Amino acid sequence: MTDTVHQPGNEYFDTIVIGGGQTGLTVGYELAQRGVDFVILDANGRVGDAWRKRWDSLLLFTPARYNGLPGMPFPAKGDTFVTKDEVADYLEAYAEANNLPVRSHTKVTRVGHDGKAYVVEAGGRELRSRNVVVAMADYQVPHVPDFAPDLDPGIVQMHSSRYQRPSQLADGPVLVVGLGNSGADIGLELANNRETYISGEPGAVIPFRIEPWLGRNVGVRLVRFGAVKVLNTGTFIGRKLRPKIMQHTGSPIVRVKPRDLVAAGAHRVPRVTGVENGRPVLADGTVLDVANVVWCTGFRPGFDWIDLPVFDDRGRPIHERGVVPSQPGLYFCGLFFLHALWSETFSGMPTDAKYIAGHLAARKQEALTG
């Protein structure tokens, strides 16, 4: 590497990691093991804040034994389901224990390339690097239907990313739109204290309970094996099914089953198709008179700040196991089905982080010897 990338007033790193969640921290750990110079940039004020901002009652689907990152087991009994705040505190402790260089309050607003190095604009400054790892999930920008603004202003509406507890809502019935894991979890919580309507159909449902001993110690283990070791880009079945799965990004419902919602008193209703006189309209023509709407309708990728031609027509990065062939030195980690079906989870992501760090280290060695 020549000195031409070093410019007065700018910082230079071999690698800039964008995102200080579990993915960014794991990538950082693996880079540190290989002696690579790096910094981790994170928009949040504190490591773990992305988890702290999620709804209060959230529990992980995998037992604690599967939620530790490289070099540091999760500090809880192996077969327990941990809270989102326990995850947040663990990530903060992980960063401290491994002395990872995380810069908080540093939101990246642009990534480009000036012909010599990557240029990362963040926090009013420009940083340069030979490599950039975007350590973030696909789920960045909350998605709501185009007709959401047409709802009566008196109806409290929020996306699941802003929902934390029932007290945020107004008195009266609530419509939960979307029956994925967030919709099922939030819907069950709300059904316990108010009239609740659940709109939508699940893509799939895990057929067993994860809470009993057999579910925690056998069922989850088998699902994890299939989602990490079987359904990946290194197997025939993984390569065959990946395109189909990528077309339908909804994850199977894990903890709360549709029948649990009905048992709690929630009303299952058809999908929401529009708005009539300020009220949500269902596919069967029913107009619901509700005081609240919670949109559990997912996210879109939201990588608009990456000013490089590395995306397909759906805004998804074009990569090979996280390595972007058309843009040497650019990597993605933490994406849905990056390599395995569970690549965005604590179970699948560490393998990808190790692979990418190895690729980076080899690239550095080539530069030194070439």
N, C-alpha and C positions, 0 to 999 in steps of 0.2 A: 504494500500500500504506500503510495507516495504522500508527501506532505501537502499536496495541492488541495486536499479537502479541508485542511485546517485554515480557518479564516479568523482574523482578529475579532474578538468579542463573541465568538461562537464556541460552544462546547462540542467536543467530538468524542464519540464512543464507538467501539467496535460494533456493538449491538444495542439497539434501543428496543425495549419490550413495552408494548402499549397495553395497559390493563394490569391492575394490581390485585385481582381476585385469585382464586385458587389456581387458575391456569397460568397467569403471569408469574406467580410466586414459584410454581413448580418449574417453569421454564428457567427462571432465575436461579433456582437451586441447581439445576442440571448444568447451566452455563458456568456457575461458580465452581462446580466439580471439575470442569474442564479448563479452568483458568482464563475464561473469556471475559473481557472488559465489557460491562453492560450497566444500564440503568433501567429501572422500572418506573413508568409514568402512570399515575392513576388520578382520575378526576375526583374521586371521593376524598373526604377530609381525613379518613382513618381507614386503615386496612380492615377489611371485613364489613364496611358500611353497606355494600351492595346487598349483603344478607340481612343486616340490621333493619333495612328499609322494607323488607317483605312483611307479609301479614303475621301478626303476633303468634297465632296458633300453628304456624308451619312446622312440620316435622319432616326430616329426610325420609326417603323411601328405603334406603339401604341402611342396615345396622352399622354401628360405629366402627366395627372391624374393617369395613370397606371404605371408610371415609378419611383415612390418614393419607398424608402426602409423603413422598420419599424422604426417608431419614427421620420421621417423627410420627409414631402411631397416634391415633386420635385418643385423647385422654378420657375415655369412658368405657364402661363395660361393653365387651364386644358385641353382644346381641341386643343392645338397646338402640332405640331410635332417638336421635339427638335433635334438639331444637335449632332453629335458625340462628339464635343468639350464641349458642354453644359453638356453632360452626364459625361465626364471625370472630369470636374470641380465640378460637383455635388458629385461624388464619393470621390474626395479629401476633399471636405467640410464635407461630412458625416463622414469620418474617423477622421477628426479633432474634429468635434462637439461631437462625442461619445468617444473621447480619446482612439481610438483603437490602440493596440500595433503592428503596421505594420513595419516590417523590409524590407526596399527596397534593391535593388541590391543584393538580396539573392536568388540565383537560387538553387533549390533542385536538386541534382544529384543522390540521392539514398534514398530509404526508405526500411528498413529491420527490422528484429526483432532478438534480441540476446538471446531470451528465458526469459528475464526479462522485457524488455521494447522495445518500438519502437526506432530505431536508424535512425535519419534523418541527412543525410550528405548535407550540404549547405554552400556555401561561404568558403570552406576550413575548416569548423568546424563540429563537431558532436553534435547534440542535441538529447536528449532523452525525451520520453514522454510515458504516459500510453495510450493515444489516438492520432490518426491522422485523420484529416478530409481533404480529397483531394477535394478542392473547385474549380474545374476546369471543363470546358466543354469537350466533346468528341473531339472537333475540335482543335487539337493541332499541328499536323505535316502536312504542305501543301502537297497535293497529285497532281502529274502530271503524264501523261502516260509514260510508259517505253521508248517510242520512242522520247520523247521530246529532248534529247541530240543530236538526229540525224538531227535536223533542222540546216540549214545553220547558221554559226556563225554570219553572217551579219544581221540576223533577231533578233530584240529585243524581248525577251520573258520574261515574269514574271508571277508569280502567283498572284491571286487577293489579297493575304495577303501583297504584296509589292506595289501594285498599289495605288497611291494617287491622281494623276491628269494627264490629257492628255499630259502635257509637258514632262513627263518622257519618252514618246515614240518617235521613229524616225518619220520623215515625211513619209507619204505614208499610204497605206491601213492597217487595223488591223483586225485580226481574234480573236473574243472572243469565247472561247471554254467552253461551259456549260451554260445552261439556267435555273439557279436557280435565287434567288434574287440578288446575287452579279453580276452574268452575265447580268441580265436584267438591273440593275441600271447602271453598268459600260458601258454596250453596248449602252444604250440610251445617256449617256453623250458623248461617243466617236462619235456616229452617228451624233451628232450636229456639228462636226468640221472636219470629215474625212470620207473616204469610209470605211464602217464597215460591216464585215460579222459576223453573229451570228450562231454558230453551236450548235445543240442540241435541245431537246424537254423538255418542262416543265413537271414535275410530275403532277402538278395540278395548277390551277389559282383561286385565290379568285375572285368570280364573280361580285364584286361591287367595285366602287371607294371609297377609304378611305378618300380622301380629302374633299368632300362636307360635309355639316352639318350632313346629314343623315348617311353617312359612318362613320364619326368620333364619333358620339354620339349614334348611334344605331347599325350599322353594326359591328364595331370593338368590341362593348360591347357583342354582341351575339357570335361572333367568340371566344372572350376571355372566355366567360362562357363555351362554348363547349370544348375548349382546356384545361381548368383548372378544371372545376367542373364535366363535363360529361365524357370526355376521360381520365380516370385515373384508377389506379389499384384498387380503391375501388368500382368501378362499374362493372356490368356484361359486358356492351358493351366495356368498357375500357380494361378489361382483355382479352376479345375476340379479339379485334382489335390490341392490342399492339404488339404481335409477328409479324403480317403482316406489321405494320407500321415500326417496327424496321428493317425489311428487306429492306425497302426503306426509307432511311434517308433524302431524299430531301424534303425540306419544300415547301409548295405551294408559287407561286409567288404572292406577295401582292400588291405592288404599281405600278410597271411598267408591263403592259400587253404586250403579244407578238404583238398585233396589234399596240401598241405605237411604237415599234421598227420599224415596217414596215413603219408607217406614218412618222417617222423621217428619212427615207431613208436607213435604215439598210437592208442588204440582209440576209434572213433566208436560211441557207444551211444545208445539212445533217451532220451527225456526222463525226468527224475526225477519220480516221482509221489507219493512218501511215504517213510516209514521203517518198517522191520520189524526188531524186536529190536536197535534202535539203529543199523541199517545202512541206507544209501539204497537205495530200491527203484525200478527202472526200469519204464517202461510195459509192457514185455513180461514183467514178473514177476521179472526177475533181481534178486537181492540182491547188491550189490557190497561186498566186504570191503576197504575202503580205510582208510588212516591219516589222510587229509586230504581236505577238501572246500573248494574255492575257489568262492564264489558270484559269478559274473559275470552277475548277474541284474538289473542296472540300478539305477535310482534313481526316486524319486517327487519331485514338485515341491518340497514342503517350505516353502511360504510361509505356514504357520500363524501366524507372528508378525505378519503384516499384518492388522490388526484393522479391515478395511474391506470392504464388500460388493462386491468386484470380481472374484469367481471363479465359474467354472462348476461343474457337479456333479462334475467330475474334479479340481478344485483348480487349474485353469489360469486365468491372468488373462484377462479379457475386454478386448480392446484392439483398436485400429485402427493397425497399424504402430507399436506400442509406446505409443501415446497412449490413455489410459483415458478414454473420453468421459463416463462416469458420475462420474468423480472428477477434476475439473480440477486440473492440477498434478501428477498422478501418472503416471509413465512406467515402462515396462519395456524393457530392452535386453539382448540376449544370449540370448533364448529360441530354442528350436528353431522354425524356420520362422516367425520373427516377421514378416519381410517376404519373405525368400528362403529356399530350402531350407537354405542354409549360413549362416543368420543367426547361429548360435552360434559360427562359426569366425572365424579371423583374416581370411579372404577376404571374408566377407559382413557381419560385424558393423560395421566402420567406416562403411559407408554408412548403417546404421540410427542409429549414434551421431550422425552429422552431421545427419541428418533430425530427430532428437529435440532436439538442441542448437538447431537453427534454430527449431523449434516453441517451445522455451523462451524464446529470445531475443525472438521475436515476442510471446509472452505478456507478457514483461517490458515491452516497448515499449507494449503496449496499456494496461498498468497505469499507466505513467507519463503517457500522453497521455489516458487515459480519465477 
